[in-house]
Amino acid sequence: MNTAEDSTHITDEQGQRLAQVARRTIAARLGTLDEINKVVPDRDLADPAFREKRGTFVTLKLKGQLRGCMGCLTPSETILEGIQRNAINAAFNDPRFPTLTPAELEQAEIEVSILTKPRELDYTGSNELLEKLRPNIDGVIINKGQARSTFLPQVWDQLPMTQDFLAHLCRKAGLSPDEWTRGELGVSIYQVQYFHESR
């Protein structure tokens, strides 16, 4: 679990409940809800922390490989609403993957991420950008014109070098991988608390 800054702290227990909400939401769409042993009682969903408006992401993995990831960066809905909506989107609406099957859900690893509000990062030139970004702490959003993309802080695990992280992020946005070196990108950062479902 990574720690988010400047927002309500979500406990491990709360994070586990949210991960279970994600699984239950997907199972309900698949019609397999009755087969899930871990059901989150409705009373647990009344937690005031879940009513705070925050950005959220839901990530699905199979055997350690990405199987779906969708989210919202802006705090436009409550944590609970965001987890439910993004669980459905990650399972059924990620354009990179076919829709999730019941058999895959049985094996899927579920991770939920709770975001702080993004803030613009002021920088002058690529060297200062490299200095200001904090690996394993900052999620990063880049934008230029209509091009926009983000990586959650968890992506630093796969791309620990800041130059590589930015190059892949530019490519994800449809930009040249060296676009970040020109000092013309809009850059915002955010932090995340993330929780892996315990099963």
C-alpha positions in Angstrom: 0.0 0.0 0.0 1.2 3.4 -0.9 0.2 6.6 1.0 -1.8 9.4 -0.4 -1.1 12.9 0.7 -3.5 15.7 1.8 -6.7 13.5 1.9 -8.6 11.3 4.3 -6.6 8.2 5.1 -8.2 4.9 4.0 -7.3 2.1 6.4 -6.3 -1.4 5.3 -9.6 -2.8 6.4 -11.5 -0.1 4.4 -9.3 -0.8 1.4 -10.1 -4.5 1.6 -13.8 -3.8 1.8 -13.5 -1.7 -1.3 -11.7 -4.4 -3.2 -14.5 -6.8 -2.2 -17.0 -4.3 -3.5 -15.2 -4.3 -6.8 -15.4 -8.1 -7.0 -19.0 -8.2 -5.9 -19.9 -5.6 -8.5 -18.3 -7.5 -11.4 -19.8 -10.8 -10.2 -23.3 -9.2 -10.1 -22.9 -8.1 -13.7 -21.8 -11.7 -14.6 -24.6 -13.3 -12.7 -22.3 -15.2 -10.4 -22.7 -13.2 -7.2 -24.1 -16.1 -5.3 -20.8 -18.0 -5.8 -18.8 -15.4 -4.0 -18.0 -16.3 -0.4 -16.8 -12.8 0.7 -19.8 -10.6 0.4 -19.6 -7.0 1.9 -22.5 -6.4 4.2 -24.5 -3.3 3.1 -24.0 -1.8 6.5 -20.2 -1.7 5.9 -20.8 0.4 2.8 -22.2 3.2 5.0 -18.7 4.1 6.1 -18.5 8.0 5.9 -15.0 7.7 4.3 -16.6 6.0 1.2 -18.7 9.1 0.6 -15.8 11.4 0.1 -15.3 12.4 -3.5 -12.0 11.2 -4.8 -10.5 9.8 -8.1 -10.4 6.0 -8.2 -9.0 3.2 -10.3 -9.7 -0.5 -10.4 -7.0 -2.8 -11.8 -7.5 -6.5 -12.7 -4.6 -8.9 -13.2 -4.4 -12.6 -14.2 -1.2 -14.4 -13.2 0.5 -11.1 -12.6 -0.4 -9.7 -16.1 -2.7 -6.8 -16.6 -6.3 -7.8 -17.6 -8.0 -4.5 -17.3 -7.6 -1.1 -15.7 -10.0 1.8 -15.7 -10.5 4.9 -13.6 -11.2 8.5 -13.1 -8.6 11.1 -12.2 -10.9 13.8 -10.9 -12.9 13.7 -7.7 -16.3 13.8 -9.5 -18.0 11.0 -7.6 -17.7 9.3 -4.2 -15.1 6.6 -3.6 -17.8 3.9 -3.4 -19.5 5.1 -6.7 -16.1 5.3 -8.4 -15.0 1.8 -7.3 -18.3 0.3 -8.5 -18.2 2.1 -11.9 -14.6 1.4 -12.6 -14.8 -2.2 -11.6 -17.4 -2.6 -14.4 -15.3 -0.6 -16.8 -12.1 -2.5 -16.0 -13.9 -5.9 -16.5 -16.0 -5.1 -19.5 -15.1 -1.8 -21.1 -11.3 -1.7 -21.3 -10.7 -1.5 -25.1 -7.4 -3.3 -24.8 -9.1 -6.6 -23.6 -12.1 -8.8 -24.3 -14.8 -8.8 -21.6 -14.0 -10.7 -18.5 -15.4 -14.2 -18.1 -16.7 -15.8 -14.9 -13.7 -18.2 -14.9 -11.3 -15.3 -15.2 -13.0 -13.4 -12.3 -12.5 -16.5 -10.2 -8.7 -16.2 -10.8 -8.4 -12.4 -11.0 -6.3 -10.3 -8.7 -8.1 -7.1 -7.9 -6.5 -3.8 -6.9 -8.2 -0.6 -6.0 -6.5 2.8 -6.0 -7.7 5.9 -4.2 -6.3 9.2 -5.6 -5.6 12.6 -4.2 -6.7 15.6 -6.3 -4.1 16.1 -9.1 -2.1 19.3 -8.9 -0.2 21.0 -11.7 3.6 20.6 -11.6 5.5 23.8 -12.5 8.8 23.0 -14.2 11.2 24.6 -16.7 12.9 22.2 -19.0 13.4 18.4 -18.9 16.1 18.4 -16.3 13.8 20.1 -13.7 11.0 17.8 -14.6 13.3 14.8 -13.8 14.3 16.4 -10.5 10.7 17.1 -9.4 9.1 13.8 -10.2 9.2 11.3 -7.3 9.5 7.7 -8.3 7.1 5.3 -6.5 5.2 8.3 -5.0 3.8 10.4 -7.8 1.2 9.4 -10.3 1.8 11.5 -13.4 -0.6 13.0 -15.9 0.7 14.5 -19.1 -1.2 16.5 -21.7 -0.5 18.3 -24.9 -3.3 19.5 -27.2 -5.8 16.6 -27.3 -3.2 14.1 -26.2 -3.4 13.0 -22.6 -2.4 10.0 -20.5 -1.5 8.9 -17.0 0.4 6.3 -15.1 -0.4 5.4 -11.5 2.5 5.3 -9.1 2.4 1.5 -9.2 3.8 1.7 -12.8 7.2 2.9 -11.3 7.7 -0.8 -10.4 7.9 -1.7 -14.1 9.6 1.6 -15.2 11.9 2.7 -12.3 14.0 5.1 -14.4 12.2 8.5 -14.7 13.3 8.9 -18.4 11.8 5.5 -19.3 8.6 6.3 -17.3 8.1 9.5 -19.2 8.9 8.0 -22.6 6.3 5.3 -22.1 3.8 7.8 -20.8 4.3 9.9 -23.9 3.9 6.9 -26.2 0.7 6.0 -24.3 -0.6 9.5 -25.1 0.2 9.0 -28.8 3.1 11.3 -28.7 6.8 10.9 -29.6 8.6 9.1 -26.7 11.0 12.1 -26.4 8.2 14.7 -26.2 8.9 15.2 -22.5 12.4 16.5 -23.3 11.0 19.5 -25.1 9.6 21.2 -22.0 6.2 21.7 -23.6 4.1 19.1 -21.8 1.5 20.0 -19.2 2.3 17.8 -16.2 0.2 17.1 -13.1 0.9 14.8 -10.2 -1.2 13.0 -7.7 -0.6 10.4 -5.0 -2.4 7.1 -4.3 -3.4 4.6 -1.7 -3.8 1.2 -3.2 -5.0 -2.1 -1.9 -4.6 -5.6 -3.2 -7.6 -7.9 -2.4 -6.8 -10.5 0.3 -8.4 -13.8 -0.6 
